[in-house]
Amino acid sequence: MFKLADLLDQRQMTMYQLSKKTGIRPNTLSQWVNNDKLREEDKQVKAISVEVLNLMCKALDCTPGDLLEYAPDDDNTKSP
């Protein structure tokens, strides 16, 4: 589970500002912020690179644990 929206609120930062600081496309950040809604349509974020995670942590002055929370898959979801 992504906690990016909460962290942006805490930092009083917009997705656009984060995009400018990191070089990550605004559309990509929007996917992470809206991941729970996208999950219902089976369009959730499937992966995040260590490089991108590092960029976000550096820009937001946080750790990966501040951005991500483990949530087990539902029993009826597909495994790789």
C-alpha positions in Angstrom: 0.0 0.0 0.0 1.3 3.4 -1.0 1.2 6.2 1.6 2.4 8.9 -0.7 -0.8 11.0 -0.5 -0.5 11.2 3.3 3.2 12.1 3.1 2.6 14.8 0.6 -0.1 16.3 2.9 2.3 16.2 5.8 5.0 17.9 3.8 2.5 20.4 2.3 3.7 19.5 -1.2 1.8 18.8 -4.4 2.4 16.0 -6.8 3.6 18.7 -9.3 6.2 19.9 -6.8 7.4 16.4 -6.1 7.6 15.8 -9.9 9.8 18.8 -10.3 12.1 17.8 -7.5 12.5 14.2 -8.6 11.9 14.2 -12.4 9.2 11.6 -11.9 6.3 12.2 -14.3 3.1 13.7 -12.7 1.0 10.9 -14.2 3.2 8.3 -12.5 2.9 10.0 -9.1 -0.8 10.2 -9.6 -1.0 6.5 -10.1 0.8 6.0 -6.7 -1.5 8.5 -5.0 -4.6 6.9 -6.4 -3.5 3.3 -6.3 -6.3 2.1 -4.0 -8.9 3.3 -6.5 -7.0 1.8 -9.4 -6.8 -1.6 -7.7 -10.6 -1.9 -8.1 -10.1 -1.7 -11.9 -7.0 -4.0 -11.8 -4.8 -1.1 -12.9 -2.8 -0.7 -9.7 0.9 -0.1 -9.6 2.7 -3.4 -10.2 6.3 -2.4 -9.4 8.5 0.5 -8.2 12.2 0.7 -8.8 14.7 1.2 -6.1 16.0 4.3 -8.0 12.5 5.9 -8.0 12.0 5.0 -4.4 15.3 6.6 -3.6 14.4 9.8 -5.4 11.1 10.1 -3.6 12.7 9.4 -0.2 15.4 12.0 -0.8 12.9 14.7 -2.0 10.5 14.0 0.9 13.2 13.4 3.5 11.7 10.1 4.5 12.4 6.3 4.5 10.8 3.7 2.3 8.7 2.6 5.3 7.1 6.1 5.3 6.0 5.6 1.7 5.1 1.9 1.7 3.1 -0.4 3.9 2.8 -4.1 3.4 -0.7 -5.4 2.8 -1.2 -9.0 1.9 -3.0 -9.7 -1.3 -6.6 -10.9 -1.2 -7.0 -14.7 -1.6 -8.7 -14.3 -5.0 -5.9 -12.2 -6.6 -3.6 -13.7 -9.1 0.0 -14.6 -8.2 2.9 -14.1 -10.6 
